[in-house]
Amino acid sequence: KRCVQFVSSPQFLSPKRTFISSIIDLNLTDHGTPKAIIRDKFKRQAGLDLEREHQELQEFTRLESESGVEEERRMSVASGGTDSDMADRVKWLEKSFRDSESMNIELGKQLSESKQSCNELQSEVGELKENLESVTEKEVKSSARLSELEPLVEEVKELRDKT
């Protein structure tokens, strides 16, 4: 009788994998996630971060060019500017600052006055609503009373006519 031993036959043996090489490919802090997957996720995230930063820089550059800051910067670098020009510019900026400060104070006053006026109007509206409800309630009572008295008016007229 012929017998085949599978265990000792070399074609049926799988290659032995060492335990250390399988651990190298796994990240033990992430419950066994392969390091290659973690690297791919990191690379993708880094790419997204770079793309987002690039878009922010493009938006910033666009806003600078729209507002004229970039051109103003070029002009100041190109002209060099003398001390008197710079002094005039500083004086103009200080005056603009004082003007904006006074405007801000004035607008703050107007805002507080408007809020106070709004509060007064709201309280007046509340009072008017209460008065309207009171008048409506009285009108309903008067209407009910009138409907009770209407038949009596007819009787009074008949009694006057008889006498």
C-alpha positions in Angstrom: 0.0 0.0 0.0 1.4 3.4 -1.0 1.3 6.2 1.5 2.0 9.9 1.0 3.1 12.1 3.9 1.9 15.7 3.3 3.8 17.2 6.1 7.2 16.2 5.0 6.6 16.8 1.3 8.3 20.0 0.4 5.7 21.2 -2.1 3.0 21.4 0.5 5.0 23.4 3.1 4.3 27.1 3.2 7.3 29.4 3.7 7.9 30.1 7.3 7.3 33.7 8.2 9.3 35.0 11.1 7.3 36.7 13.8 9.6 39.8 13.8 9.1 40.6 10.2 5.3 40.5 10.6 5.6 42.9 13.6 7.7 45.3 11.7 4.9 45.9 9.2 2.3 46.5 12.0 2.0 49.5 14.2 1.4 48.3 17.7 0.1 51.6 19.1 -2.8 51.6 16.5 -4.1 48.1 17.3 -2.2 46.4 14.4 -2.8 48.8 11.6 -0.2 48.3 8.9 2.4 51.1 8.8 2.0 51.5 5.1 -1.7 52.5 5.5 -0.7 55.0 8.2 2.0 56.4 6.0 -0.5 56.8 3.1 -3.0 58.5 5.3 -0.2 60.9 6.6 0.9 61.6 3.0 -2.6 62.4 1.9 -3.3 64.6 4.9 0.0 66.4 4.3 -0.9 66.9 0.7 -4.4 68.3 1.7 -2.7 70.6 4.2 -0.3 71.9 1.6 -3.1 72.4 -0.9 -5.2 74.3 1.6 -2.3 76.5 2.5 -1.6 77.2 -1.1 -5.3 78.2 -1.7 -5.1 80.5 1.4 -2.0 82.2 0.0 -3.6 82.6 -3.4 -6.7 84.2 -1.7 -4.5 86.5 0.3 -2.5 87.6 -2.7 -5.8 88.2 -4.6 -7.2 90.3 -1.8 -3.9 92.3 -1.5 -4.0 93.0 -5.3 -7.7 94.0 -5.2 -7.2 96.4 -2.3 -4.1 98.0 -3.8 -1.7 97.1 -1.0 0.7 95.3 -3.3 0.8 98.2 -5.6 1.3 100.7 -2.8 4.1 98.5 -1.4 5.8 98.5 -4.8 5.5 102.3 -5.1 6.9 102.9 -1.7 9.9 100.6 -2.4 10.4 102.1 -5.8 10.2 105.7 -4.7 12.2 105.2 -1.6 10.4 108.1 -0.1 12.1 111.1 1.6 11.9 111.9 5.2 9.5 114.8 4.6 7.3 112.5 2.5 7.2 110.0 5.3 6.5 112.7 7.9 3.6 114.0 5.8 2.3 110.5 5.4 2.6 109.9 9.2 0.7 113.2 9.8 -2.0 112.2 7.4 -2.3 108.7 9.0 -2.5 110.3 12.5 -5.2 112.7 11.3 -7.1 109.8 9.7 -6.8 107.9 12.9 -8.2 110.8 15.0 -11.0 111.3 12.5 -11.9 107.6 12.6 -11.8 107.6 16.4 -14.2 110.6 16.6 -16.5 109.0 14.0 -16.4 105.8 16.1 -17.4 107.7 19.2 -20.2 109.6 17.4 -21.5 106.4 15.9 -21.4 104.7 19.4 -23.5 107.6 20.8 -26.0 107.3 17.9 -26.2 103.5 18.5 -27.0 103.9 22.2 -29.6 106.5 21.4 -31.2 104.3 18.8 -31.2 101.4 21.3 -32.8 103.5 23.9 -35.4 104.7 21.4 -36.1 101.1 20.4 -36.6 100.1 24.0 -39.0 102.9 24.5 -41.0 102.0 21.4 -41.1 98.4 22.4 -42.5 99.3 25.8 -45.1 101.6 24.1 -46.1 98.8 21.8 -46.5 96.5 24.8 -48.8 99.0 26.5 -50.8 99.5 23.3 -51.2 95.7 22.9 -52.5 95.5 26.5 -54.9 98.4 25.9 -56.1 96.7 22.7 -56.7 93.4 24.5 -58.6 95.3 27.2 -60.8 97.2 24.7 -61.4 94.0 22.7 -62.5 92.2 25.9 -64.8 95.1 26.8 -66.2 95.1 23.3 -67.0 91.4 23.5 -68.7 91.9 26.8 -70.7 94.8 25.5 -71.7 92.8 22.4 -72.9 90.0 24.6 -74.8 92.5 26.8 -76.3 94.1 23.7 -77.5 90.8 22.4 -79.2 90.2 25.8 -80.8 93.7 25.8 -82.1 93.8 22.2 -85.2 91.8 22.8 -86.0 94.0 25.8 -85.8 97.1 23.7 -88.5 95.8 21.5 -90.7 95.0 24.5 -90.1 98.5 25.9 -91.2 100.0 22.5 -94.3 97.9 22.5 -95.1 98.9 26.1 -94.7 102.6 25.2 -96.9 102.3 22.3 -99.6 100.7 24.4 -99.6 103.5 27.0 
